[in-house]
Amino acid sequence: MQKESLFKFIDNVLQNMPQGWRDITTHRLDIYNESLAKSEFLSQFEDLYQNNETSTEALQKLPTAYDYIRLGHQLSSILEWMLGKYLDLGSDQVISFASQITPILAILRANHFKKTATRLVYSDSLPNCFDVENVRTVYGYDFEVMSKSEHDADQDYEGVTVTLSRWSLSGVEVKRDHNNLPEHNEADFTVFDYGDLGSVLTVNKSLHADYISEIQHVRRRETVAMTPHDSLNLLQAIVNGQSAKPVDYDQLQIDKSKVIDCLQSIVGVDTEPLLGSSGLSIQYAIMMGLVEDAQTRYKGKPIKFIVPPNCYGGTNDQARRVAACLDNVEIVDLPVDQENDMVSSLQRILGELANEDAIPYIIAEIPTNPRVEVPELDALEAVLTKKRFTATDEEAVPPVFILDQTFCPNVQFMVKGEVLSEVRTIVYASGSKFPSGGKCTAGYCITNEVAQELTPVLKKHLELCDNEATAFQYHVLAEQLPSMNDRIAAAYDNTREFVNFIEDILPEAKINFVSEELAARGFTPSVFSMDLPTKGDTPEERESYKRELNLKLIHMMINEIPEESKFCVSYGQLKGVYWTVPATSTQGTTKESDKDYIVRASFSPDLDMDKHKEVFREFVKLIK
């Protein structure tokens, strides 16, 4: 293979690529096949390479690589494909991360369950943020660490060897200095550290192919792929033989200061916010930080994370993944939707856990997803602040309430006098939604005053995993956060108008949305869900008919209004309407019995309302 022709091809691709590859968090789902994530894109991309075709028109026709850039995207896939070509590895054996540390944790996690020994071998030094003792005691991983010289002296090792290598960001060296490339017979895995850009992990031996899906799942749940902005930076450096563009640290400090001020104003507290590369990156720091705090403060007591079984699939899956690694951590289901009520469920569960002398950590969404329900807030406050006692009549450990308020990040739950002001609370949100308007994935969290002693340990684990938001993500948030509350208000008005329209034209549909009274209290989501009317002689026939109807509506919307309506799982976007079926998107890893096969729609501040109403009228005519 001619390396220079490869680099020339990639250079032309980068010059002609669609703008959306870099600028939006969720690419086109109408050209995405989840069962062929990444592979379908790269298969057709390979055809373009063989034909030396790099026109914008050809690139626009390529299928979407992943449905959401947190998981991967076109540019990260091209980076992995190109490095695979260069190293004579399959593209699936090359996995990019925005984090320097998480690929190491991914291998350690896999070997934890395989009961396989792990040796980390470094050339110069370990990454500064990699806390060896903490990874052993809090994450529960067992491994050895040694320098390259020590490893050379001891080749008789029955286990997996991971070499940690720091690549210069000079494209000339990447292209021509083979000392920067892994020797496939030296190590099982290599992690190349690109500093601020993240890292690339290579699976060097085909016998370790079974690790690939496990490593990908860690990237999916505990961090993000190398971001489009940074993937592009690295690709350009490699193919042009130039150094990567450095971070402008002066601008970063300006952006950080602005973001911190905005978040404190939005949330209504003056404690320190933490910014992560995604909402799940933040959630992982919260969970692992609380595990360490419990181990330190309440030694020996069981740790219980209380989680709704039908909440966002990433939240659900990550919580259970953490518990699977640690003997003293367990998940307790929190029923919150339909015939269940968050307050009564918490009353029961907190009483049971107090009796066990367990540490209760509650992860909940308000409003709930996808039924958009808000619990009775005064009753919630009473349940969370109630003193409870153990079986031996000692005061039980009070709960920490971890609130995902992505649907309504404008609600000030924690200001003095509000429902969560006296409850140890951490609120967090996905920044790919309203905070960034769909322009980046960064997430944030912030505690109230009574929980601010937890901030340092949460920050410690955000840094340990190298999951802080990137400089580009800070910049996007600095631009978008100041207008967030105005965008939320305008999007809510559009959503309310369309919900009222559906209630008039299709009263048989059951719509899940906040009441006018809740909206007056500040709960103004731009997301609603609905059960469409169905028919059939049996429950199975009625369910099947409803599922077909869901997709008929969605496809009518995106086919008739392709410039605005999209088949997409996100919300908080700056323009248009996103449609999805939660059971097949946001609830992907949820138990089948807890999934919701309903339509969920999210409205933006900017859309053609008349056109959306017109298409919905046509849909109603078809089904009546």
Secondary structure, DSSP 4 states (H G I P E B T S, - for coil): --HHHHHHHHHHHHHH--THHHH-SS--GGG--GGGTTHHHHHHHHHHHHTT---HHHHHTSPPS-SSTTT--HHHHHHHHHHHHHHT--GGGEEEES-SSHHHHHHHHHHHHHT--EEEEESS---TT--HHHHHHTS----EEEEHHHHHT-----SEEEEEEEPPSBHHHHHH-GGGSPPTTT-SEEEEE-GGG-EEEEE--GGGTTHHHHHHHHHHHHS-PPPHHHHHHHHHHHHHT-BPPPP-HHHHHHHHHHHHHHHHHHHT--SPPEEESSHHHHHHHHHHHHHHHHHHHSTT--EEEEE-TTS-HHHHHHHHHHHHH-TTEEEEE---STT--HHHHHHHHHHHHHHHT-EEEEEEESS-TTT-----HHHHHHHHH---B-TTSPBPPPPEEEEE-SS-TT--TTSTTSTTTTS-EEEEEETTTTTTTSS---EEEEE-GGGGGGHHHHHHHHHHTT-BPPHHHHHHHHHHGGGHHHHHHHHHHHHHHHHHHHHHH-TTSEEE---HHHHHTT---SEEEEE-----SSHHHHHHHHHHHHHHHHHHHHHHSTTTEEE-S----SSSEEEE-GGGTTTTTS-GGG---SEEEEE-SS--HHHHHHHHHHHHHHH-
